[in-house]
Amino acid sequence: MSDEVKGPRRRPRTTRLTSKHQATIPVAVLAEAGVQAGERLRVEALGPGRIVLTRDEDGFDDLIGAVGDDIYPPGYLDKLRGEWE
């Protein structure tokens, strides 16, 4: 048996596009970008051979609760629901 030991293997920073138009992003790249599984990403083409993924900060979930009490005062929704009964 050989005493030769392989050096530490570098994680690849490339991916392959499948026939279903899917690509796996290397975990090291996701970690550097601070992106986690399940986050919504915006996809943009910046020219031939260049695609950029950006965290979608304007998602609907981020807008929930953005309207303050000055627009809809406390109890407004209960009053509105009372009109239906």
Secondary structure, 3 states (H helix, E strand, C coil): CCCCCCCCCCCCCCCCCCCCCCCCCCHHHHHHHCCCCCCCEEEEEEECCEEEEEECCCCHHHHCCCCCCCCCCCCHHHHHHHCCC
